[in-house]
Amino acid sequence: MYYNEKRKAITAKYVKTHLDDIKIRVPKGQREKLKAIASEMGMSMNQMFIKTVEEYIEKNYKPETESETD
């Protein structure tokens, strides 16, 4: 499949309706290091960040439980 203007418009519409953007900043030079690590892991930086955040939340997030009153 080749990438043309029609495919570009379809992709843009999908991104606009299904995805949110989050921008992060890293120190100079860190981007390339992270990109290389993600590549070694067989994923994009985006996939690596999402997986990392999800794993961190799963491990560390403890929602306050509602106290039971009897």
CNS distance restraints for C-alpha pairs under 8 A (distance, minus, plus):
assign (resid   3 and name CA) (resid   7 and name CA) 5.89 0.50 0.50
assign (resid   3 and name CA) (resid   8 and name CA) 6.88 0.50 0.50
assign (resid   4 and name CA) (resid   8 and name CA) 6.12 0.50 0.50
assign (resid   5 and name CA) (resid   9 and name CA) 6.19 0.50 0.50
assign (resid   6 and name CA) (resid  10 and name CA) 6.31 0.50 0.50
assign (resid   7 and name CA) (resid  11 and name CA) 6.12 0.50 0.50
assign (resid   8 and name CA) (resid  12 and name CA) 6.14 0.50 0.50
assign (resid   9 and name CA) (resid  13 and name CA) 6.16 0.50 0.50
assign (resid  10 and name CA) (resid  14 and name CA) 6.26 0.50 0.50
assign (resid  11 and name CA) (resid  15 and name CA) 6.17 0.50 0.50
assign (resid  12 and name CA) (resid  16 and name CA) 6.11 0.50 0.50
assign (resid  13 and name CA) (resid  17 and name CA) 6.20 0.50 0.50
assign (resid  14 and name CA) (resid  18 and name CA) 5.81 0.50 0.50
assign (resid  14 and name CA) (resid  19 and name CA) 7.69 0.50 0.50
assign (resid  15 and name CA) (resid  19 and name CA) 5.18 0.50 0.50
assign (resid  15 and name CA) (resid  20 and name CA) 7.85 0.50 0.50
assign (resid  16 and name CA) (resid  20 and name CA) 7.67 0.50 0.50
assign (resid  26 and name CA) (resid  30 and name CA) 6.06 0.50 0.50
assign (resid  26 and name CA) (resid  31 and name CA) 6.65 0.50 0.50
assign (resid  27 and name CA) (resid  31 and name CA) 7.66 0.50 0.50
assign (resid  29 and name CA) (resid  33 and name CA) 6.77 0.50 0.50
assign (resid  30 and name CA) (resid  34 and name CA) 6.11 0.50 0.50
assign (resid  31 and name CA) (resid  35 and name CA) 6.05 0.50 0.50
assign (resid  32 and name CA) (resid  36 and name CA) 6.12 0.50 0.50
assign (resid  33 and name CA) (resid  37 and name CA) 6.29 0.50 0.50
assign (resid  34 and name CA) (resid  38 and name CA) 6.10 0.50 0.50
assign (resid  34 and name CA) (resid  45 and name CA) 6.91 0.50 0.50
assign (resid  35 and name CA) (resid  39 and name CA) 6.13 0.50 0.50
assign (resid  35 and name CA) (resid  44 and name CA) 7.28 0.50 0.50
assign (resid  35 and name CA) (resid  45 and name CA) 5.71 0.50 0.50
assign (resid  36 and name CA) (resid  40 and name CA) 6.18 0.50 0.50
assign (resid  37 and name CA) (resid  41 and name CA) 6.31 0.50 0.50
assign (resid  38 and name CA) (resid  42 and name CA) 6.32 0.50 0.50
assign (resid  38 and name CA) (resid  43 and name CA) 5.31 0.50 0.50
assign (resid  38 and name CA) (resid  44 and name CA) 5.64 0.50 0.50
assign (resid  38 and name CA) (resid  45 and name CA) 5.42 0.50 0.50
assign (resid  38 and name CA) (resid  48 and name CA) 6.08 0.50 0.50
assign (resid  39 and name CA) (resid  43 and name CA) 5.48 0.50 0.50
assign (resid  39 and name CA) (resid  44 and name CA) 6.31 0.50 0.50
assign (resid  39 and name CA) (resid  45 and name CA) 7.74 0.50 0.50
assign (resid  43 and name CA) (resid  47 and name CA) 5.98 0.50 0.50
assign (resid  43 and name CA) (resid  48 and name CA) 6.42 0.50 0.50
assign (resid  44 and name CA) (resid  48 and name CA) 6.21 0.50 0.50
assign (resid  45 and name CA) (resid  49 and name CA) 6.06 0.50 0.50
assign (resid  46 and name CA) (resid  50 and name CA) 6.19 0.50 0.50
assign (resid  47 and name CA) (resid  51 and name CA) 6.06 0.50 0.50
assign (resid  48 and name CA) (resid  52 and name CA) 5.98 0.50 0.50
assign (resid  49 and name CA) (resid  53 and name CA) 6.08 0.50 0.50
assign (resid  50 and name CA) (resid  54 and name CA) 6.08 0.50 0.50
assign (resid  51 and name CA) (resid  55 and name CA) 6.08 0.50 0.50
assign (resid  52 and name CA) (resid  56 and name CA) 6.07 0.50 0.50
assign (resid  53 and name CA) (resid  57 and name CA) 6.10 0.50 0.50
assign (resid  54 and name CA) (resid  58 and name CA) 6.10 0.50 0.50
assign (resid  55 and name CA) (resid  59 and name CA) 6.13 0.50 0.50
assign (resid  56 and name CA) (resid  60 and name CA) 5.90 0.50 0.50
assign (resid  56 and name CA) (resid  61 and name CA) 7.75 0.50 0.50
assign (resid  57 and name CA) (resid  61 and name CA) 4.98 0.50 0.50
